[in-house]
Amino acid sequence: MDLTLLELIGSILMFASAGILGLLIAKYVKLPLSLILVIVGFALSFLIQPLGWDTGIRASNFQDLMMFVLLPILIFESAYSLDLKLLKKYLPNVITLATFGVIVSAIVVAFVLFYGIDHVGFPLIAALITGVVVSATDPVAVVSQLKLLKAPEDLAILIEGESLFNDATAIVMFTILVALATSNEVFSFSGALLKFVIVFLGGIAVGVVLGAFAALLTRWIEVTLPHLILLTLVLAYGSLYVGEHFLHVSGIVAVMFAALTFKKMADPILQTFKQEIHHTWESLGFIANVFVFVLLGLVITIDMFTAMWLAMLLAIAGSLVARFVAVYSSVYLNHLTFGQSIPNNYPPIMVWGGLRGAVTIALVLSLPTEMPYWWTIQSIGFAVVIFSLLVQATTNPFLMRKLKV
């Protein structure tokens, strides 16, 4: 049943109100806001049916809501907020972590799950999809902790930059693997690799061209804050739309590079409104995060934890091992080849601070329900995210202080 406009407004108000309730609770309970929002959403799920509420969320529109509404905001905001000078300095490290590191992490998790679950209903491609899903990191909670503890900016850029690029890598890999899983094609590593390169590089090209064009427009229009906000919103969703709909390349990669290119090329003009634009997109990103984590709470069921507990435990253990292997092997590879050397107390923070969050949720909620193992992957993704928020996010400040970061 389709929602009317009034019902849609009611659904938006319900999600926003849950976010405000989470903020009130966060003032008195020392837990990450993301975790509180999940708990609020879970509690809210018990009230929806008795009160006759309709969230408007259906299995058929999960993917569109996540991939085409919320993720562009989260990716654009993350890319736009990066310090480009520091990013340039640590770009080799970031790229190594976001390519080699993600691939290593996904393979390790897939290996643990495939042989640990050992069931005909959970084939290798399902394990690979799960590995990719839980390899996408979310730095929001960790970066706020770094700022609070006045940690070095280069550690923050390593974590933020890696997260942004590995999210893009994970999303492209996820899209390709899901397409293979839902088609009759025989899996081919070389074919998948070629498709990945085309889709990823195509997304970069779209983002750079549209970002440069948007920067050029700032010279032709009257530059005010409302005009720039409108322009960046059109750039974020326009790059996604052009990439996905017209050119069939990665729209998310296009969004990321559109933000980076626009910020770089329009920098002289943006200086006047630098803080205002940053705060506006930070607010949009916060609202998108609220919707994502409340939605996670709404769709969690007790059955997931009773039926999938073994797969969840395997995934949590596997993701921690995978993160350790991915970070330390990437750091060692950079040491042997190119990239900045980093202090010995950074990698442990990068390992334990590799939280899973909004992107992991977005990916598992966008799984096609015609895949017979979609619920297993979704349950595993939820478990890894909740462990990240409940255990890693709450203990990370202690680890930072212990390592004297």
C-alpha positions in Angstrom: 0.0 0.0 0.0 1.4 3.4 -1.0 1.6 6.2 1.5 -0.3 9.4 1.1 1.6 12.7 1.4 0.2 13.2 4.9 1.2 9.7 6.0 4.7 10.3 4.6 5.0 13.5 6.7 3.8 11.5 9.7 6.6 8.9 9.1 9.3 11.6 8.8 8.0 13.2 12.0 8.1 9.8 13.8 11.8 9.2 12.8 12.7 12.8 13.7 10.9 12.6 17.1 12.8 9.3 17.8 16.0 11.2 17.1 15.0 14.0 19.6 14.2 11.4 22.2 17.6 9.8 21.6 19.3 13.2 22.2 17.4 13.6 25.5 18.5 10.2 26.7 22.1 10.8 25.5 22.3 13.7 27.9 21.9 11.4 30.9 23.2 8.1 29.6 26.9 7.8 28.7 26.4 5.7 25.6 27.1 6.5 21.9 24.1 8.4 20.4 24.0 5.8 17.5 23.5 3.0 20.0 20.8 4.9 21.8 19.0 5.6 18.5 19.0 1.8 17.8 17.5 1.1 21.2 14.9 3.8 20.7 14.0 2.4 17.3 13.8 -1.1 18.7 11.5 0.0 21.5 9.4 1.9 19.0 8.9 -1.2 16.9 6.7 -2.7 19.7 4.4 0.4 19.6 3.9 0.6 15.8 1.3 -2.2 15.4 -0.8 -1.5 18.6 -1.0 2.2 17.7 -1.6 1.6 14.0 1.4 3.5 12.7 2.8 3.0 9.3 6.5 3.8 8.7 6.1 3.5 5.0 9.2 1.2 5.0 8.8 -1.9 2.8 11.2 -4.5 1.6 10.6 -3.2 -1.9 11.8 0.4 -1.0 14.6 -0.3 1.4 17.2 -0.2 -1.4 15.9 3.0 -2.9 15.7 4.7 0.5 19.2 3.7 1.5 21.1 3.9 -1.7 19.5 6.9 -3.4 18.3 9.1 -0.5 20.4 8.6 2.6 23.8 7.4 1.4 24.4 10.4 -1.0 24.1 12.8 2.0 26.4 10.7 4.2 29.1 10.2 1.5 29.0 13.9 0.3 29.2 15.2 3.8 32.1 12.9 4.7 34.0 13.8 1.6 33.4 17.6 1.9 34.5 17.7 5.5 37.9 16.2 4.9 41.0 18.3 5.2 42.4 18.1 1.6 46.0 19.0 2.5 46.2 16.3 5.1 44.4 13.8 2.8 46.9 14.5 0.1 49.8 13.8 2.5 48.3 10.4 3.6 46.6 9.5 0.3 48.9 6.5 -0.4 48.1 5.1 3.1 44.4 5.8 2.7 44.2 4.2 -0.8 46.1 1.1 0.4 43.8 0.6 3.4 40.7 1.3 1.2 41.6 -1.2 -1.6 44.1 -3.8 -0.4 42.8 -3.6 3.1 39.1 -4.0 2.2 39.8 -6.9 -0.1 41.9 -8.7 2.6 39.2 -8.0 5.2 36.4 -9.2 3.0 38.3 -12.5 2.2 39.2 -13.2 5.8 35.5 -12.7 7.0 34.2 -14.7 4.0 36.6 -17.6 4.8 35.6 -17.6 8.5 31.9 -17.6 7.7 31.9 -20.0 4.8 33.8 -22.7 6.7 32.3 -21.8 10.1 28.6 -21.9 8.9 29.4 -24.8 6.5 25.8 -25.0 5.1 24.6 -25.5 1.6 22.2 -22.6 2.0 25.1 -20.2 2.6 27.3 -20.4 -0.5 30.6 -18.8 -1.1 29.1 -15.7 -2.8 26.9 -15.1 0.2 30.1 -15.2 2.4 31.8 -12.8 0.1 28.9 -10.4 0.2 28.9 -10.5 4.0 32.6 -10.0 4.1 32.3 -6.9 2.0 29.4 -5.6 4.0 31.2 -5.8 7.4 34.4 -4.3 5.9 32.8 -0.8 5.5 33.7 1.3 8.4 32.0 4.3 10.0 34.2 6.9 11.7 31.6 9.2 13.1 31.8 8.0 16.8 35.6 7.6 16.7 36.3 11.0 15.1 34.2 12.8 17.8 36.2 10.9 20.4 39.5 12.0 18.8 38.4 15.6 18.8 37.3 15.4 22.5 40.6 13.9 23.5 42.5 16.4 21.3 44.2 13.6 19.4 46.6 14.4 16.4 44.8 15.5 13.2 46.8 13.0 11.1 45.3 10.1 13.0 41.8 11.5 12.4 42.5 12.0 8.7 43.8 8.4 8.4 40.6 7.1 10.0 38.2 9.4 8.2 39.9 9.2 4.8 40.2 5.4 4.9 36.5 5.1 5.9 35.3 7.3 3.1 37.3 5.5 0.4 36.7 2.0 1.8 33.0 2.8 1.9 33.1 3.6 -1.8 35.1 0.4 -2.5 32.8 -1.7 -0.4 29.6 -0.3 -2.0 31.0 -1.0 -5.6 32.1 -4.6 -4.6 28.7 -5.2 -2.9 26.8 -4.0 -6.0 28.8 -6.2 -8.3 28.5 -9.3 -6.1 24.8 -8.9 -5.5 24.2 -8.5 -9.3 26.2 -11.8 -9.8 24.2 -13.5 -7.0 20.8 -12.5 -8.5 21.7 -13.5 -12.0 22.6 -16.7 -13.7 26.1 -15.7 -14.5 28.9 -18.0 -13.4 31.3 -16.2 -10.9 34.5 -15.2 -12.6 37.2 -13.4 -10.6 38.7 -11.7 -13.7 35.2 -10.7 -14.9 34.3 -9.2 -11.5 37.6 -7.4 -11.3 37.2 -5.9 -14.8 33.7 -4.8 -13.9 34.9 -3.3 -10.6 37.6 -1.2 -12.4 35.1 0.1 -15.0 32.4 0.9 -12.5 34.8 2.5 -10.0 36.9 4.5 -12.6 33.7 5.6 -14.4 32.3 6.9 -11.1 35.5 8.9 -10.5 35.2 10.4 -14.0 31.6 11.4 -13.5 32.3 12.9 -10.1 35.4 14.9 -11.3 33.5 16.3 -14.4 30.4 17.3 -12.5 32.3 18.7 -9.5 34.4 20.8 -11.8 31.3 22.0 -13.6 29.7 23.0 -10.3 32.8 24.9 -9.3 32.7 26.7 -12.6 29.1 27.6 -12.0 30.1 29.5 -8.8 31.7 32.1 -11.1 28.5 32.6 -13.1 26.0 32.9 -10.4 25.6 35.2 -7.4 27.3 33.4 -4.6 25.3 33.4 -1.4 25.0 30.7 1.2 21.5 29.5 0.1 22.7 29.4 -3.5 25.7 27.3 -2.5 23.6 24.9 -0.4 21.2 24.4 -3.4 24.2 23.9 -5.7 25.8 21.3 -3.5 22.5 19.4 -3.0 22.0 19.2 -6.8 25.7 18.2 -7.2 25.3 15.3 -4.6 22.1 13.9 -6.0 22.9 14.8 -9.6 26.2 13.0 -9.7 24.5 9.9 -8.2 21.7 10.1 -10.8 24.0 10.6 -13.8 26.3 7.9 -12.7 23.7 5.3 -11.9 20.9 6.1 -14.3 22.7 7.3 -17.5 26.2 5.8 -17.5 25.7 2.7 -15.2 28.8 3.4 -13.2 29.1 3.9 -9.4 26.9 6.8 -8.3 28.4 6.7 -4.8 31.9 7.0 -6.1 30.7 9.9 -8.3 29.2 11.6 -5.2 32.5 11.3 -3.3 34.7 12.6 -6.1 32.2 15.4 -7.0 32.5 16.7 -3.4 36.3 16.5 -3.3 36.6 18.1 -6.8 34.1 20.9 -6.0 35.8 21.7 -2.7 39.2 21.8 -4.3 38.3 23.9 -7.4 35.8 26.3 -5.7 37.9 26.8 -2.6 38.7 30.6 -3.2 35.0 31.3 -3.5 33.9 29.0 -0.7 36.2 30.5 1.9 33.6 33.2 2.8 31.0 30.6 3.6 33.4 27.8 4.7 32.0 27.3 8.2 28.4 27.8 7.2 28.5 25.2 4.4 30.3 22.7 6.7 27.7 23.1 9.4 24.8 22.8 7.0 26.1 19.5 5.6 27.1 18.3 9.0 23.5 18.8 10.0 22.2 17.0 7.0 24.6 14.1 7.7 23.4 14.0 11.3 19.8 13.8 10.2 20.6 11.0 7.8 22.4 9.1 10.5 19.4 9.5 12.8 17.1 7.9 10.2 19.6 5.1 9.5 20.1 4.0 13.2 16.4 4.4 14.2 15.6 2.3 11.1 18.1 -0.3 12.3 16.3 -0.5 15.6 12.9 -0.8 13.9 13.8 -3.8 11.8 15.8 -5.8 14.4 13.9 -8.8 15.7 14.5 -11.1 18.7 14.4 -14.1 16.2 17.7 -12.9 14.6 19.6 -13.4 17.9 18.0 -16.8 18.7 18.3 -18.2 15.2 21.5 -16.7 14.0 23.6 -16.5 17.1 26.4 -18.7 15.9 26.7 -16.9 12.6 26.7 -13.6 14.5 29.5 -14.7 16.8 31.6 -16.0 13.9 31.1 -12.7 12.1 32.1 -10.6 15.1 35.2 -12.7 15.7 36.0 -12.8 12.0 35.6 -9.1 11.5 37.9 -8.3 14.4 40.6 -10.6 13.0 40.1 -9.3 9.5 40.4 -5.7 10.6 43.7 -6.5 12.5 45.1 -8.3 9.4 43.9 -5.6 7.0 45.3 -2.7 9.0 48.7 -4.2 9.9 49.3 -5.7 6.4 48.4 -2.3 4.8 50.7 -0.4 7.1 53.5 -2.9 6.4 52.9 -2.6 2.7 53.1 1.2 2.9 56.3 0.9 4.8 57.9 -1.3 2.1 56.6 0.7 -0.8 55.3 4.2 -0.5 53.3 6.3 1.9 53.9 8.1 5.2 55.3 6.2 8.2 52.9 6.3 11.1 53.6 6.0 14.9 53.3 2.6 16.4 50.4 3.6 18.6 48.2 4.5 15.6 47.4 1.0 14.2 45.7 -0.3 17.4 43.4 2.7 17.3 42.7 2.1 13.7 41.9 -1.5 14.3 39.7 -1.1 17.3 38.3 2.2 16.0 37.2 0.6 12.7 33.5 0.7 13.8 30.8 -0.5 11.5 27.8 1.8 11.2 25.6 3.6 8.7 27.0 2.1 5.5 26.9 -1.5 6.7 23.3 -0.9 7.8 22.5 0.7 4.4 23.9 -2.2 2.5 22.2 -5.0 4.5 18.9 -3.2 4.3 19.2 -2.9 0.6 19.7 -6.6 0.0 17.2 -8.1 -2.5 14.8 -10.3 -0.7 14.8 -12.8 -3.6 18.2 -14.0 -2.4 17.5 -17.0 -0.1 20.2 -16.0 2.4 19.4 -12.3 2.6 18.1 -12.5 6.2 21.3 -14.3 7.3 23.5 -11.6 5.9 21.2 -8.9 7.3 21.3 -10.5 10.8 25.1 -10.8 10.7 25.5 -7.1 9.6 23.2 -5.9 12.4 25.2 -8.0 15.0 28.6 -6.6 13.9 27.2 -3.0 14.0 25.7 -3.4 17.4 28.9 -5.0 18.8 30.9 -2.0 17.3 28.6 0.5 19.0 28.2 -1.4 22.3 31.8 -2.6 22.9 34.3 -0.9 20.5 32.9 2.7 20.6 32.5 2.7 24.4 36.0 1.3 25.1 37.9 3.2 22.4 38.6 6.3 24.6 40.2 4.1 27.2 42.4 2.6 24.6 43.4 6.0 23.3 44.4 7.2 26.8 46.2 3.9 27.4 48.3 4.3 24.2 48.8 8.0 25.0 47.5 9.1 21.6 
